Amino acid sequence: MKWGGILGISFIVAMMTWYEWSSLRVSHWKTKVAYTALLVTGWVIAILLVHDPYLPGATQVFLKMFDPLSTFLKTK
């Protein structure tokens, strides 16, 4: 079942790229790099969530990262 989800996500990513690449063809190379970086990041996160749905989301990760900073700033 995991392979079906991974293949489905990969198919959706491929279709998104096929649809958007015609408008990106005339864009600057930085736009293409940004689009590709965001797309690959989202693709990897989606596959990781299919593999292990109990992984923490981005909000929980940022809260863990910045919780010490927020307690430090509250004490000052």
C-alpha positions as CSV (number, residue, x, y, z in Angstrom):
1,M,0.0,0.0,0.0
2,K,2.9,2.4,0.7
3,W,4.1,1.9,-2.9
4,G,0.8,3.0,-4.2
5,G,0.9,6.2,-2.2
6,I,4.5,6.9,-3.2
7,L,3.7,6.3,-6.9
8,G,0.5,8.5,-6.6
9,I,2.5,11.3,-5.0
10,S,5.2,11.0,-7.6
11,F,2.6,11.1,-10.4
12,I,1.0,14.2,-9.0
13,V,4.5,15.9,-8.7
14,A,5.2,14.9,-12.3
15,M,1.9,16.3,-13.5
16,M,2.5,19.6,-11.6
17,T,5.9,19.9,-13.2
18,W,4.5,19.2,-16.7
19,Y,1.8,21.8,-16.2
20,E,4.0,24.5,-14.8
21,W,7.1,24.0,-16.8
22,S,5.7,25.8,-19.9
23,S,5.3,29.0,-17.9
24,L,8.7,28.5,-16.2
25,R,10.5,28.0,-19.5
26,V,10.6,31.7,-20.1
27,S,11.4,32.5,-16.4
28,H,14.7,33.4,-14.9
29,W,16.9,30.5,-13.7
30,K,16.4,31.5,-10.1
31,T,12.6,31.0,-10.4
32,K,13.3,27.5,-11.8
33,V,15.6,26.7,-9.0
34,A,13.2,27.9,-6.3
35,Y,10.3,26.0,-7.9
36,T,12.4,22.8,-8.1
37,A,13.6,23.2,-4.5
38,L,10.1,23.7,-3.1
39,L,8.7,20.9,-5.2
40,V,11.4,18.4,-4.1
41,T,11.1,19.4,-0.5
42,G,7.3,18.9,-0.6
43,W,7.7,15.6,-2.4
44,V,10.2,14.3,0.2
45,I,8.0,15.4,3.1
46,A,5.0,13.7,1.5
47,I,6.8,10.5,1.0
48,L,8.1,10.5,4.6
49,L,4.6,11.0,5.8
50,V,3.3,8.1,3.8
51,H,6.1,6.0,5.2
52,D,5.6,7.1,8.8
53,P,2.3,9.1,9.4
54,Y,3.2,9.8,13.0
55,L,6.1,12.1,12.2
56,P,5.7,15.5,13.7
57,G,4.6,18.3,11.4
58,A,6.4,21.5,10.6
59,T,4.7,23.4,13.4
60,Q,5.8,20.9,16.0
61,V,9.4,21.0,14.8
62,F,9.5,24.8,14.9
63,L,8.0,24.8,18.4
64,K,10.7,22.4,19.6
65,M,13.4,24.5,17.9
66,F,12.3,27.9,19.2
67,D,10.9,27.0,22.6
68,P,14.2,27.6,24.4
69,L,14.5,31.0,22.7
70,S,11.0,32.0,23.8
71,T,11.6,31.0,27.4
72,F,14.9,32.9,27.4
73,L,13.2,36.0,26.0
74,K,10.3,35.8,28.5
75,T,12.7,35.9,31.4
76,K,14.4,39.1,30.3
